[in-house]
Amino acid sequence: MSSNTSLESVFLTGGTGFLGGHLRNALASEGLDVTLLVRPATDVQARPNESVQRGDITAPESFELGKTDAIVHLAGQTSIDAAIESPRTTWEINATGTLNVLEAARNADNARFVCASTASVYGPPESLPIAEDHPMYPAEPYGGSKAAADRLVHAYHRTYELETVTARIFNTFGPEQPTHNVVPAIIEQALTSETVELGNLSPSRDFLYVEDTISALLALLKGGESGEAYNVGRGEDTEIGELADLILELIDRDVRLVSTADRQRDEGVEIPRHVSDPSKLRDLGWSPDYDLESGLGATIDAFGSKKS
């Protein structure tokens, strides 16, 4: 099956996170009924199209999918540094948690399963740009846990004929993103300090504005070949130092940019360059609406409004 023509309801994990919040806006605009799986202690305000189920992906007995047309699995531990500090917890959330949702999906009457994976599964690239058939050589525990989840999704498609699509998302940024990510870290410092401190300025990444990531997820929710993975990126990379210079230019403050040793990752973990080949996704008719500058401008505006 390559498309979902009768999409009316979605079961969403990770709906209170960065990507999840933006996806909820889009699903509401699409007129879809959404069931949010939310951890018991998490505060959430349901929207008119949403119902809330309290549970945890690491505790499979705590949730049920019920009848739904699609599952979008966004829940996960997303910080590389936190994963290095707590690899077992990261594995339980990202790998075992995905297994638990897949098991529940097996009983969901062929609901489409869209899983958020990451470019970190590729590790240091053997060739650029990175296509979906690039080998997986994750360089750290976060990438390892997501690679395991990525392959589990594919295994469930092959073994149980589950309708799956995997989104390997490159470096998404935008409003409401946690500040352990590079774009909000730069913006926060640039707005509040006289110095922006970063680690290594030379690595490059494929940065994509969050609304373009969300439109990609919607495209994969409605289409794409079952059992396939799709890179979600612009297909262009920018060095961290160049990214910081552009943000400082847009903010227009006299701020000093410095690279500090305590913010640099170990050489075994740092990847010099990552850039996607998003051809498969573009073949579905998707294309980004934002270039890097316009996406950064929108993020800065939202960040400034929140601070004021």
Secondary structure, 3 states (H helix, E strand, C coil): CCECCCCCEEEEECCCCHHHHHHHHHHHHCCCEEEEEECCCCCCCCCCCEEEEECECCEHHHCCCCCCCEEEECCCCCCHHHHHHCHHHHHHHHHHHHHHHHHHHCCCCCCEEEEEEEHHHCCCCCCCCECCCCCCCCCCHHHHHHHHHHHHHHHHHHHHCCCEEEEEECEEECCCCCCCCHHHHHHHHHHHCCEEEECCCCCEECEEEHHHHHHHHHHHHHECCCCEEEEECCCCCEEHHHHHHHHHHHHCCCCEEEECHHHCCCCCCCCCECCECCHHHHCCCCCCCCCHHHHHHHHHHHHHHHHC
